Amino acid sequence: MAEQRTEGRIRVRQVTDVQFSWTEEGRGEHGAFTVQLVLDNGAEEYVLQPTAEDAKVQLELFESASTVYFDLDRKVLIPSNISLG
C-alpha cells in the first residue's frame, strides 16, 4: 500500500518509448501530429498534440538526447545528455 502511494506521487517520469503519428484531416488539408509518450515502461502514458514545427523539434530532441524525462504536472519534456552535431 505504501509503495502505491509513493508511486502515485511521482510526477517526473522517464520516457521509455515514443510513438509519432500523423493523421490526415482531409484531402489536401494539413494533418495533425500526435506523440504518444510511454513513461517508465508503461507505468503511465501521455499524448502530446504538437504543431508540425514542434513535432520536428521534438523528434530531433528524442534523437539527440540519451534520456528524456517528462514532468506530468508542468507538461515539460526534460532531455538529458544532448549530443550536438
PyMOL Python script that loads the backbone (N, CA, C, O; Angstrom):
from pymol import cmd

cmd.read_pdbstr("""\
ATOM      1  N   MET A   1       0.816  -1.192   0.000  1.00  0.00           N
ATOM      2  CA  MET A   1       0.000   0.000   0.000  1.00  0.00           C
ATOM      3  C   MET A   1       0.866   1.266   0.000  1.00  0.00           C
ATOM      4  O   MET A   1       0.597   2.199  -0.755  1.00  0.00           O
ATOM      5  N   ALA A   2       1.900   1.299   0.840  1.00  0.00           N
ATOM      6  CA  ALA A   2       2.772   2.471   0.896  1.00  0.00           C
ATOM      7  C   ALA A   2       3.492   2.674  -0.435  1.00  0.00           C
ATOM      8  O   ALA A   2       3.697   3.807  -0.870  1.00  0.00           O
ATOM      9  N   GLU A   3       3.873   1.578  -1.073  1.00  0.00           N
ATOM     10  CA  GLU A   3       4.560   1.673  -2.365  1.00  0.00           C
ATOM     11  C   GLU A   3       3.649   2.290  -3.420  1.00  0.00           C
ATOM     12  O   GLU A   3       4.117   3.080  -4.240  1.00  0.00           O
ATOM     13  N   GLN A   4       2.372   1.956  -3.420  1.00  0.00           N
ATOM     14  CA  GLN A   4       1.421   2.526  -4.372  1.00  0.00           C
ATOM     15  C   GLN A   4       1.248   4.017  -4.145  1.00  0.00           C
ATOM     16  O   GLN A   4       1.169   4.778  -5.109  1.00  0.00           O
ATOM     17  N   ARG A   5       1.189   4.454  -2.888  1.00  0.00           N
ATOM     18  CA  ARG A   5       1.060   5.886  -2.587  1.00  0.00           C
ATOM     19  C   ARG A   5       2.297   6.640  -3.064  1.00  0.00           C
ATOM     20  O   ARG A   5       2.183   7.724  -3.637  1.00  0.00           O
ATOM     21  N   THR A   6       3.481   6.068  -2.827  1.00  0.00           N
ATOM     22  CA  THR A   6       4.722   6.716  -3.242  1.00  0.00           C
ATOM     23  C   THR A   6       4.773   6.828  -4.756  1.00  0.00           C
ATOM     24  O   THR A   6       5.105   7.891  -5.282  1.00  0.00           O
ATOM     25  N   GLU A   7       4.450   5.753  -5.470  1.00  0.00           N
ATOM     26  CA  GLU A   7       4.485   5.778  -6.930  1.00  0.00           C
ATOM     27  C   GLU A   7       3.480   6.771  -7.486  1.00  0.00           C
ATOM     28  O   GLU A   7       3.741   7.398  -8.513  1.00  0.00           O
ATOM     29  N   GLY A   8       2.336   6.929  -6.832  1.00  0.00           N
ATOM     30  CA  GLY A   8       1.328   7.881  -7.273  1.00  0.00           C
ATOM     31  C   GLY A   8       1.785   9.318  -7.148  1.00  0.00           C
ATOM     32  O   GLY A   8       1.248  10.195  -7.826  1.00  0.00           O
ATOM     33  N   ARG A   9       2.770   9.584  -6.290  1.00  0.00           N
ATOM     34  CA  ARG A   9       3.286  10.939  -6.096  1.00  0.00           C
ATOM     35  C   ARG A   9       4.376  11.301  -7.081  1.00  0.00           C
ATOM     36  O   ARG A   9       4.709  12.477  -7.225  1.00  0.00           O
ATOM     37  N   ILE A  10       4.937  10.323  -7.757  1.00  0.00           N
ATOM     38  CA  ILE A  10       5.998  10.592  -8.720  1.00  0.00           C
ATOM     39  C   ILE A  10       5.399  11.330  -9.906  1.00  0.00           C
ATOM     40  O   ILE A  10       4.510  10.815 -10.585  1.00  0.00           O
ATOM     41  N   ARG A  11       5.879  12.510 -10.144  1.00  0.00           N
ATOM     42  CA  ARG A  11       5.306  13.322 -11.205  1.00  0.00           C
ATOM     43  C   ARG A  11       6.274  13.544 -12.359  1.00  0.00           C
ATOM     44  O   ARG A  11       5.868  14.063 -13.398  1.00  0.00           O
ATOM     45  N   VAL A  12       7.545  13.167 -12.210  1.00  0.00           N
ATOM     46  CA  VAL A  12       8.507  13.227 -13.301  1.00  0.00           C
ATOM     47  C   VAL A  12       8.884  11.796 -13.626  1.00  0.00           C
ATOM     48  O   VAL A  12       9.369  11.057 -12.769  1.00  0.00           O
ATOM     49  N   ARG A  13       8.655  11.411 -14.873  1.00  0.00           N
ATOM     50  CA  ARG A  13       8.898  10.020 -15.272  1.00  0.00           C
ATOM     51  C   ARG A  13       9.803   9.982 -16.495  1.00  0.00           C
ATOM     52  O   ARG A  13       9.837  10.921 -17.290  1.00  0.00           O
ATOM     53  N   GLN A  14      10.530   8.888 -16.630  1.00  0.00           N
ATOM     54  CA  GLN A  14      11.393   8.702 -17.794  1.00  0.00           C
ATOM     55  C   GLN A  14      10.558   8.275 -18.990  1.00  0.00           C
ATOM     56  O   GLN A  14       9.693   7.405 -18.884  1.00  0.00           O
ATOM     57  N   VAL A  15      10.829   8.898 -20.124  1.00  0.00           N
ATOM     58  CA  VAL A  15      10.176   8.499 -21.374  1.00  0.00           C
ATOM     59  C   VAL A  15      10.919   7.266 -21.869  1.00  0.00           C
ATOM     60  O   VAL A  15      12.093   7.349 -22.230  1.00  0.00           O
ATOM     61  N   THR A  16      10.235   6.116 -21.886  1.00  0.00           N
ATOM     62  CA  THR A  16      10.889   4.874 -22.283  1.00  0.00           C
ATOM     63  C   THR A  16      10.525   4.438 -23.699  1.00  0.00           C
ATOM     64  O   THR A  16      11.169   3.549 -24.255  1.00  0.00           O
ATOM     65  N   ASP A  17       9.506   5.050 -24.284  1.00  0.00           N
ATOM     66  CA  ASP A  17       9.154   4.773 -25.673  1.00  0.00           C
ATOM     67  C   ASP A  17       8.353   5.958 -26.206  1.00  0.00           C
ATOM     68  O   ASP A  17       7.652   6.640 -25.459  1.00  0.00           O
ATOM     69  N   VAL A  18       8.471   6.187 -27.515  1.00  0.00           N
ATOM     70  CA  VAL A  18       7.792   7.309 -28.158  1.00  0.00           C
ATOM     71  C   VAL A  18       7.183   6.810 -29.463  1.00  0.00           C
ATOM     72  O   VAL A  18       7.830   6.083 -30.218  1.00  0.00           O
ATOM     73  N   GLN A  19       5.944   7.200 -29.726  1.00  0.00           N
ATOM     74  CA  GLN A  19       5.276   6.833 -30.971  1.00  0.00           C
ATOM     75  C   GLN A  19       4.768   8.098 -31.640  1.00  0.00           C
ATOM     76  O   GLN A  19       3.837   8.732 -31.144  1.00  0.00           O
ATOM     77  N   PHE A  20       5.380   8.475 -32.778  1.00  0.00           N
ATOM     78  CA  PHE A  20       4.915   9.626 -33.550  1.00  0.00           C
ATOM     79  C   PHE A  20       3.882   9.157 -34.555  1.00  0.00           C
ATOM     80  O   PHE A  20       4.086   8.141 -35.220  1.00  0.00           O
ATOM     81  N   SER A  21       2.775   9.877 -34.679  1.00  0.00           N
ATOM     82  CA  SER A  21       1.740   9.554 -35.660  1.00  0.00           C
ATOM     83  C   SER A  21       1.288  10.828 -36.354  1.00  0.00           C
ATOM     84  O   SER A  21       1.361  11.921 -35.793  1.00  0.00           O
ATOM     85  N   TRP A  22       0.824  10.667 -37.575  1.00  0.00           N
ATOM     86  CA  TRP A  22       0.253  11.765 -38.337  1.00  0.00           C
ATOM     87  C   TRP A  22      -1.082  11.298 -38.882  1.00  0.00           C
ATOM     88  O   TRP A  22      -1.190  10.191 -39.410  1.00  0.00           O
ATOM     89  N   THR A  23      -2.101  12.137 -38.756  1.00  0.00           N
ATOM     90  CA  THR A  23      -3.444  11.807 -39.208  1.00  0.00           C
ATOM     91  C   THR A  23      -3.899  12.816 -40.249  1.00  0.00           C
ATOM     92  O   THR A  23      -3.759  14.025 -40.062  1.00  0.00           O
ATOM     93  N   GLU A  24      -4.441  12.312 -41.342  1.00  0.00           N
ATOM     94  CA  GLU A  24      -4.975  13.190 -42.378  1.00  0.00           C
ATOM     95  C   GLU A  24      -6.266  13.829 -41.867  1.00  0.00           C
ATOM     96  O   GLU A  24      -7.168  13.140 -41.389  1.00  0.00           O
ATOM     97  N   GLU A  25      -6.338  15.140 -41.975  1.00  0.00           N
ATOM     98  CA  GLU A  25      -7.543  15.863 -41.551  1.00  0.00           C
ATOM     99  C   GLU A  25      -8.579  15.891 -42.672  1.00  0.00           C
ATOM    100  O   GLU A  25      -9.782  15.887 -42.412  1.00  0.00           O
ATOM    101  N   GLY A  26      -8.119  15.921 -43.894  1.00  0.00           N
ATOM    102  CA  GLY A  26      -8.980  15.953 -45.070  1.00  0.00           C
ATOM    103  C   GLY A  26      -8.111  16.052 -46.299  1.00  0.00           C
ATOM    104  O   GLY A  26      -6.965  16.496 -46.219  1.00  0.00           O
ATOM    105  N   ARG A  27      -8.639  15.646 -47.427  1.00  0.00           N
ATOM    106  CA  ARG A  27      -7.863  15.686 -48.665  1.00  0.00           C
ATOM    107  C   ARG A  27      -7.343  17.091 -48.944  1.00  0.00           C
ATOM    108  O   ARG A  27      -8.112  18.050 -49.008  1.00  0.00           O
ATOM    109  N   GLY A  28      -6.021  17.198 -49.109  1.00  0.00           N
ATOM    110  CA  GLY A  28      -5.408  18.480 -49.430  1.00  0.00           C
ATOM    111  C   GLY A  28      -5.257  19.418 -48.249  1.00  0.00           C
ATOM    112  O   GLY A  28      -4.759  20.531 -48.417  1.00  0.00           O
ATOM    113  N   GLU A  29      -5.671  19.007 -47.066  1.00  0.00           N
ATOM    114  CA  GLU A  29      -5.559  19.854 -45.872  1.00  0.00           C
ATOM    115  C   GLU A  29      -4.364  19.410 -45.034  1.00  0.00           C
ATOM    116  O   GLU A  29      -3.822  18.319 -45.212  1.00  0.00           O
ATOM    117  N   HIS A  30      -3.978  20.277 -44.132  1.00  0.00           N
ATOM    118  CA  HIS A  30      -2.908  19.934 -43.205  1.00  0.00           C
ATOM    119  C   HIS A  30      -3.388  18.812 -42.295  1.00  0.00           C
ATOM    120  O   HIS A  30      -4.569  18.735 -41.956  1.00  0.00           O
ATOM    121  N   GLY A  31      -2.466  17.947 -41.906  1.00  0.00           N
ATOM    122  CA  GLY A  31      -2.790  16.858 -40.990  1.00  0.00           C
ATOM    123  C   GLY A  31      -2.488  17.251 -39.554  1.00  0.00           C
ATOM    124  O   GLY A  31      -2.123  18.391 -39.265  1.00  0.00           O
ATOM    125  N   ALA A  32      -2.647  16.290 -38.667  1.00  0.00           N
ATOM    126  CA  ALA A  32      -2.399  16.524 -37.243  1.00  0.00           C
ATOM    127  C   ALA A  32      -1.405  15.485 -36.717  1.00  0.00           C
ATOM    128  O   ALA A  32      -1.528  14.294 -37.003  1.00  0.00           O
ATOM    129  N   PHE A  33      -0.431  15.949 -35.954  1.00  0.00           N
ATOM    130  CA  PHE A  33       0.545  15.063 -35.333  1.00  0.00           C
ATOM    131  C   PHE A  33       0.104  14.728 -33.917  1.00  0.00           C
ATOM    132  O   PHE A  33      -0.490  15.554 -33.225  1.00  0.00           O
ATOM    133  N   THR A  34       0.402  13.512 -33.502  1.00  0.00           N
ATOM    134  CA  THR A  34       0.286  13.122 -32.094  1.00  0.00           C
ATOM    135  C   THR A  34       1.573  12.402 -31.724  1.00  0.00           C
ATOM    136  O   THR A  34       2.156  11.675 -32.528  1.00  0.00           O
ATOM    137  N   VAL A  35       1.995  12.622 -30.496  1.00  0.00           N
ATOM    138  CA  VAL A  35       3.192  11.972 -29.977  1.00  0.00           C
ATOM    139  C   VAL A  35       2.790  11.282 -28.681  1.00  0.00           C
ATOM    140  O   VAL A  35       2.464  11.936 -27.691  1.00  0.00           O
ATOM    141  N   GLN A  36       2.817   9.960 -28.698  1.00  0.00           N
ATOM    142  CA  GLN A  36       2.466   9.198 -27.505  1.00  0.00           C
ATOM    143  C   GLN A  36       3.742   8.916 -26.727  1.00  0.00           C
ATOM    144  O   GLN A  36       4.680   8.315 -27.250  1.00  0.00           O
ATOM    145  N   LEU A  37       3.768   9.354 -25.480  1.00  0.00           N
ATOM    146  CA  LEU A  37       4.904   9.103 -24.600  1.00  0.00           C
ATOM    147  C   LEU A  37       4.562   7.929 -23.693  1.00  0.00           C
ATOM    148  O   LEU A  37       3.556   7.963 -22.984  1.00  0.00           O
ATOM    149  N   VAL A  38       5.384   6.902 -23.712  1.00  0.00           N
ATOM    150  CA  VAL A  38       5.248   5.798 -22.758  1.00  0.00           C
ATOM    151  C   VAL A  38       6.237   6.106 -21.651  1.00  0.00           C
ATOM    152  O   VAL A  38       7.432   6.254 -21.908  1.00  0.00           O
ATOM    153  N   LEU A  39       5.756   6.202 -20.437  1.00  0.00           N
ATOM    154  CA  LEU A  39       6.564   6.638 -19.308  1.00  0.00           C
ATOM    155  C   LEU A  39       6.848   5.479 -18.365  1.00  0.00           C
ATOM    156  O   LEU A  39       5.953   4.708 -18.018  1.00  0.00           O
ATOM    157  N   ASP A  40       8.106   5.368 -17.956  1.00  0.00           N
ATOM    158  CA  ASP A  40       8.537   4.313 -17.030  1.00  0.00           C
ATOM    159  C   ASP A  40       8.008   2.940 -17.434  1.00  0.00           C
ATOM    160  O   ASP A  40       7.365   2.251 -16.643  1.00  0.00           O
ATOM    161  N   ASN A  41       8.290   2.554 -18.679  1.00  0.00           N
ATOM    162  CA  ASN A  41       7.936   1.228 -19.201  1.00  0.00           C
ATOM    163  C   ASN A  41       6.454   0.901 -19.070  1.00  0.00           C
ATOM    164  O   ASN A  41       6.093  -0.241 -18.787  1.00  0.00           O
ATOM    165  N   GLY A  42       5.603   1.888 -19.273  1.00  0.00           N
ATOM    166  CA  GLY A  42       4.160   1.652 -19.272  1.00  0.00           C
ATOM    167  C   GLY A  42       3.455   1.983 -17.973  1.00  0.00           C
ATOM    168  O   GLY A  42       2.249   1.766 -17.859  1.00  0.00           O
ATOM    169  N   ALA A  43       4.174   2.503 -16.990  1.00  0.00           N
ATOM    170  CA  ALA A  43       3.524   2.886 -15.733  1.00  0.00           C
ATOM    171  C   ALA A  43       2.496   3.977 -15.975  1.00  0.00           C
ATOM    172  O   ALA A  43       1.500   4.088 -15.260  1.00  0.00           O
ATOM    173  N   GLU A  44       2.757   4.781 -17.000  1.00  0.00           N
ATOM    174  CA  GLU A  44       1.844   5.861 -17.359  1.00  0.00           C
ATOM    175  C   GLU A  44       2.086   6.230 -18.817  1.00  0.00           C
ATOM    176  O   GLU A  44       3.150   5.940 -19.364  1.00  0.00           O
ATOM    177  N   GLU A  45       1.111   6.865 -19.444  1.00  0.00           N
ATOM    178  CA  GLU A  45       1.241   7.349 -20.812  1.00  0.00           C
ATOM    179  C   GLU A  45       0.714   8.774 -20.886  1.00  0.00           C
ATOM    180  O   GLU A  45      -0.109   9.195 -20.073  1.00  0.00           O
ATOM    181  N   TYR A  46       1.207   9.506 -21.878  1.00  0.00           N
ATOM    182  CA  TYR A  46       0.730  10.866 -22.098  1.00  0.00           C
ATOM    183  C   TYR A  46       0.798  11.133 -23.601  1.00  0.00           C
ATOM    184  O   TYR A  46       1.734  10.691 -24.266  1.00  0.00           O
ATOM    185  N   VAL A  47      -0.182  11.849 -24.135  1.00  0.00           N
ATOM    186  CA  VAL A  47      -0.216  12.155 -25.560  1.00  0.00           C
ATOM    187  C   VAL A  47      -0.063  13.657 -25.770  1.00  0.00           C
ATOM    188  O   VAL A  47      -0.809  14.459 -25.209  1.00  0.00           O
ATOM    189  N   LEU A  48       0.921  14.017 -26.591  1.00  0.00           N
ATOM    190  CA  LEU A  48       1.133  15.406 -26.995  1.00  0.00           C
ATOM    191  C   LEU A  48       0.497  15.606 -28.361  1.00  0.00           C
ATOM    192  O   LEU A  48       0.410  14.664 -29.148  1.00  0.00           O
ATOM    193  N   GLN A  49       0.052  16.822 -28.648  1.00  0.00           N
ATOM    194  CA  GLN A  49      -0.505  17.155 -29.956  1.00  0.00           C
ATOM    195  C   GLN A  49       0.208  18.391 -30.495  1.00  0.00           C
ATOM    196  O   GLN A  49      -0.350  19.488 -30.505  1.00  0.00           O
ATOM    197  N   PRO A  50       1.462  18.195 -30.948  1.00  0.00           N
ATOM    198  CA  PRO A  50       2.265  19.340 -31.383  1.00  0.00           C
ATOM    199  C   PRO A  50       1.910  19.810 -32.788  1.00  0.00           C
ATOM    200  O   PRO A  50       1.302  19.087 -33.577  1.00  0.00           O
ATOM    201  N   THR A  51       2.312  21.048 -33.071  1.00  0.00           N
ATOM    202  CA  THR A  51       2.253  21.556 -34.437  1.00  0.00           C
ATOM    203  C   THR A  51       3.318  20.806 -35.243  1.00  0.00           C
ATOM    204  O   THR A  51       4.158  20.120 -34.660  1.00  0.00           O
ATOM    205  N   ALA A  52       3.293  20.925 -36.553  1.00  0.00           N
ATOM    206  CA  ALA A  52       4.297  20.267 -37.395  1.00  0.00           C
ATOM    207  C   ALA A  52       5.700  20.745 -37.030  1.00  0.00           C
ATOM    208  O   ALA A  52       6.634  19.946 -36.962  1.00  0.00           O
ATOM    209  N   GLU A  53       5.845  22.036 -36.797  1.00  0.00           N
ATOM    210  CA  GLU A  53       7.144  22.600 -36.433  1.00  0.00           C
ATOM    211  C   GLU A  53       7.622  22.050 -35.091  1.00  0.00           C
ATOM    212  O   GLU A  53       8.787  21.675 -34.955  1.00  0.00           O
ATOM    213  N   ASP A  54       6.736  21.999 -34.104  1.00  0.00           N
ATOM    214  CA  ASP A  54       7.102  21.465 -32.797  1.00  0.00           C
ATOM    215  C   ASP A  54       7.395  19.967 -32.865  1.00  0.00           C
ATOM    216  O   ASP A  54       8.282  19.485 -32.161  1.00  0.00           O
ATOM    217  N   ALA A  55       6.666  19.222 -33.698  1.00  0.00           N
ATOM    218  CA  ALA A  55       6.905  17.784 -33.853  1.00  0.00           C
ATOM    219  C   ALA A  55       8.323  17.539 -34.376  1.00  0.00           C
ATOM    220  O   ALA A  55       8.999  16.607 -33.940  1.00  0.00           O
ATOM    221  N   LYS A  56       8.765  18.380 -35.312  1.00  0.00           N
ATOM    222  CA  LYS A  56      10.124  18.257 -35.853  1.00  0.00           C
ATOM    223  C   LYS A  56      11.156  18.483 -34.751  1.00  0.00           C
ATOM    224  O   LYS A  56      12.122  17.728 -34.642  1.00  0.00           O
ATOM    225  N   VAL A  57      10.961  19.503 -33.946  1.00  0.00           N
ATOM    226  CA  VAL A  57      11.875  19.806 -32.847  1.00  0.00           C
ATOM    227  C   VAL A  57      11.870  18.669 -31.823  1.00  0.00           C
ATOM    228  O   VAL A  57      12.925  18.272 -31.329  1.00  0.00           O
ATOM    229  N   GLN A  58      10.689  18.150 -31.507  1.00  0.00           N
ATOM    230  CA  GLN A  58      10.598  17.049 -30.540  1.00  0.00           C
ATOM    231  C   GLN A  58      11.314  15.803 -31.057  1.00  0.00           C
ATOM    232  O   GLN A  58      12.013  15.132 -30.299  1.00  0.00           O
ATOM    233  N   LEU A  59      11.146  15.494 -32.329  1.00  0.00           N
ATOM    234  CA  LEU A  59      11.811  14.333 -32.916  1.00  0.00           C
ATOM    235  C   LEU A  59      13.327  14.486 -32.813  1.00  0.00           C
ATOM    236  O   LEU A  59      14.025  13.539 -32.451  1.00  0.00           O
ATOM    237  N   GLU A  60      13.831  15.669 -33.130  1.00  0.00           N
ATOM    238  CA  GLU A  60      15.270  15.929 -33.020  1.00  0.00           C
ATOM    239  C   GLU A  60      15.737  15.800 -31.574  1.00  0.00           C
ATOM    240  O   GLU A  60      16.825  15.285 -31.317  1.00  0.00           O
ATOM    241  N   LEU A  61      14.920  16.264 -30.630  1.00  0.00           N
ATOM    242  CA  LEU A  61      15.267  16.162 -29.216  1.00  0.00           C
ATOM    243  C   LEU A  61      15.378  14.698 -28.795  1.00  0.00           C
ATOM    244  O   LEU A  61      16.336  14.320 -28.120  1.00  0.00           O
ATOM    245  N   PHE A  62      14.414  13.879 -29.183  1.00  0.00           N
ATOM    246  CA  PHE A  62      14.450  12.461 -28.821  1.00  0.00           C
ATOM    247  C   PHE A  62      15.633  11.745 -29.466  1.00  0.00           C
ATOM    248  O   PHE A  62      16.197  10.824 -28.874  1.00  0.00           O
ATOM    249  N   GLU A  63      16.014  12.162 -30.676  1.00  0.00           N
ATOM    250  CA  GLU A  63      17.137  11.527 -31.356  1.00  0.00           C
ATOM    251  C   GLU A  63      18.486  11.934 -30.763  1.00  0.00           C
ATOM    252  O   GLU A  63      19.435  11.151 -30.798  1.00  0.00           O
ATOM    253  N   SER A  64      18.582  13.144 -30.220  1.00  0.00           N
ATOM    254  CA  SER A  64      19.870  13.648 -29.751  1.00  0.00           C
ATOM    255  C   SER A  64      20.102  13.487 -28.244  1.00  0.00           C
ATOM    256  O   SER A  64      21.239  13.608 -27.789  1.00  0.00           O
ATOM    257  N   ALA A  65      19.063  13.223 -27.473  1.00  0.00           N
ATOM    258  CA  ALA A  65      19.216  13.081 -26.020  1.00  0.00           C
ATOM    259  C   ALA A  65      19.393  11.608 -25.662  1.00  0.00           C
ATOM    260  O   ALA A  65      18.763  10.735 -26.258  1.00  0.00           O
ATOM    261  N   SER A  66      20.247  11.344 -24.693  1.00  0.00           N
ATOM    262  CA  SER A  66      20.419   9.957 -24.267  1.00  0.00           C
ATOM    263  C   SER A  66      19.217   9.486 -23.452  1.00  0.00           C
ATOM    264  O   SER A  66      18.855   8.311 -23.500  1.00  0.00           O
ATOM    265  N   THR A  67      18.608  10.389 -22.714  1.00  0.00           N
ATOM    266  CA  THR A  67      17.429  10.090 -21.903  1.00  0.00           C
ATOM    267  C   THR A  67      16.535  11.315 -21.901  1.00  0.00           C
ATOM    268  O   THR A  67      17.021  12.446 -21.896  1.00  0.00           O
ATOM    269  N   VAL A  68      15.212  11.090 -21.906  1.00  0.00           N
ATOM    270  CA  VAL A  68      14.259  12.195 -21.813  1.00  0.00           C
ATOM    271  C   VAL A  68      13.285  11.867 -20.692  1.00  0.00           C
ATOM    272  O   VAL A  68      12.812  10.738 -20.564  1.00  0.00           O
ATOM    273  N   TYR A  69      12.999  12.872 -19.890  1.00  0.00           N
ATOM    274  CA  TYR A  69      12.017  12.752 -18.813  1.00  0.00           C
ATOM    275  C   TYR A  69      10.829  13.637 -19.155  1.00  0.00           C
ATOM    276  O   TYR A  69      10.944  14.552 -19.971  1.00  0.00           O
ATOM    277  N   PHE A  70       9.694  13.366 -18.534  1.00  0.00           N
ATOM    278  CA  PHE A  70       8.502  14.189 -18.747  1.00  0.00           C
ATOM    279  C   PHE A  70       7.896  14.529 -17.398  1.00  0.00           C
ATOM    280  O   PHE A  70       7.596  13.644 -16.597  1.00  0.00           O
ATOM    281  N   ASP A  71       7.720  15.824 -17.155  1.00  0.00           N
ATOM    282  CA  ASP A  71       7.089  16.316 -15.929  1.00  0.00           C
ATOM    283  C   ASP A  71       5.588  16.381 -16.177  1.00  0.00           C
ATOM    284  O   ASP A  71       5.114  17.222 -16.940  1.00  0.00           O
ATOM    285  N   LEU A  72       4.850  15.497 -15.536  1.00  0.00           N
ATOM    286  CA  LEU A  72       3.410  15.392 -15.755  1.00  0.00           C
ATOM    287  C   LEU A  72       2.638  16.606 -15.247  1.00  0.00           C
ATOM    288  O   LEU A  72       1.595  16.949 -15.804  1.00  0.00           O
ATOM    289  N   ASP A  73       3.129  17.252 -14.209  1.00  0.00           N
ATOM    290  CA  ASP A  73       2.424  18.417 -13.664  1.00  0.00           C
ATOM    291  C   ASP A  73       2.604  19.651 -14.547  1.00  0.00           C
ATOM    292  O   ASP A  73       1.643  20.366 -14.833  1.00  0.00           O
ATOM    293  N   ARG A  74       3.839  19.891 -14.972  1.00  0.00           N
ATOM    294  CA  ARG A  74       4.133  21.094 -15.756  1.00  0.00           C
ATOM    295  C   ARG A  74       4.090  20.858 -17.264  1.00  0.00           C
ATOM    296  O   ARG A  74       4.180  21.808 -18.042  1.00  0.00           O
ATOM    297  N   LYS A  75       3.952  19.582 -17.689  1.00  0.00           N
ATOM    298  CA  LYS A  75       3.902  19.219 -19.118  1.00  0.00           C
ATOM    299  C   LYS A  75       5.188  19.663 -19.830  1.00  0.00           C
ATOM    300  O   LYS A  75       5.147  20.344 -20.854  1.00  0.00           O
ATOM    301  N   VAL A  76       6.320  19.261 -19.261  1.00  0.00           N
ATOM    302  CA  VAL A  76       7.628  19.667 -19.773  1.00  0.00           C
ATOM    303  C   VAL A  76       8.444  18.434 -20.131  1.00  0.00           C
ATOM    304  O   VAL A  76       8.563  17.509 -19.327  1.00  0.00           O
ATOM    305  N   LEU A  77       9.016  18.419 -21.356  1.00  0.00           N
ATOM    306  CA  LEU A  77       9.979  17.403 -21.739  1.00  0.00           C
ATOM    307  C   LEU A  77      11.354  17.853 -21.226  1.00  0.00           C
ATOM    308  O   LEU A  77      11.741  19.007 -21.411  1.00  0.00           O
ATOM    309  N   ILE A  78      12.080  16.945 -20.588  1.00  0.00           N
ATOM    310  CA  ILE A  78      13.366  17.284 -19.991  1.00  0.00           C
ATOM    311  C   ILE A  78      14.431  16.352 -20.578  1.00  0.00           C
ATOM    312  O   ILE A  78      14.555  15.207 -20.144  1.00  0.00           O
ATOM    313  N   PRO A  79      15.201  16.834 -21.563  1.00  0.00           N
ATOM    314  CA  PRO A  79      16.239  15.988 -22.158  1.00  0.00           C
ATOM    315  C   PRO A  79      17.483  15.933 -21.284  1.00  0.00           C
ATOM    316  O   PRO A  79      17.785  16.867 -20.541  1.00  0.00           O
ATOM    317  N   SER A  80      18.194  14.824 -21.391  1.00  0.00           N
ATOM    318  CA  SER A  80      19.438  14.647 -20.626  1.00  0.00           C
ATOM    319  C   SER A  80      20.550  14.239 -21.584  1.00  0.00           C
ATOM    320  O   SER A  80      20.335  13.430 -22.486  1.00  0.00           O
ATOM    321  N   ASN A  81      21.723  14.796 -21.386  1.00  0.00           N
ATOM    322  CA  ASN A  81      22.907  14.446 -22.183  1.00  0.00           C
ATOM    323  C   ASN A  81      22.656  14.568 -23.689  1.00  0.00           C
ATOM    324  O   ASN A  81      22.729  13.581 -24.419  1.00  0.00           O
ATOM    325  N   ILE A  82      22.367  15.762 -24.133  1.00  0.00           N
ATOM    326  CA  ILE A  82      22.114  16.020 -25.560  1.00  0.00           C
ATOM    327  C   ILE A  82      23.441  16.031 -26.308  1.00  0.00           C
ATOM    328  O   ILE A  82      24.387  16.711 -25.911  1.00  0.00           O
ATOM    329  N   SER A  83      23.495  15.266 -27.398  1.00  0.00           N
ATOM    330  CA  SER A  83      24.684  15.285 -28.250  1.00  0.00           C
ATOM    331  C   SER A  83      24.451  16.283 -29.375  1.00  0.00           C
ATOM    332  O   SER A  83      23.474  16.177 -30.117  1.00  0.00           O
ATOM    333  N   LEU A  84      25.337  17.235 -29.496  1.00  0.00           N
ATOM    334  CA  LEU A  84      25.226  18.269 -30.520  1.00  0.00           C
ATOM    335  C   LEU A  84      26.062  17.890 -31.720  1.00  0.00           C
ATOM    336  O   LEU A  84      27.179  17.386 -31.602  1.00  0.00           O
ATOM    337  N   GLY A  85      25.488  18.147 -32.872  1.00  0.00           N
ATOM    338  CA  GLY A  85      26.280  17.922 -34.063  1.00  0.00           C
ATOM    339  C   GLY A  85      25.813  16.857 -34.929  1.00  0.00           C
ATOM    340  O   GLY A  85      26.423  16.592 -35.965  1.00  0.00           O
TER     341      GLY A  85
END
""", "prot")
cmd.dss("prot")
cmd.show_as("cartoon", "prot")
cmd.util.cbc("prot")
cmd.orient("prot")
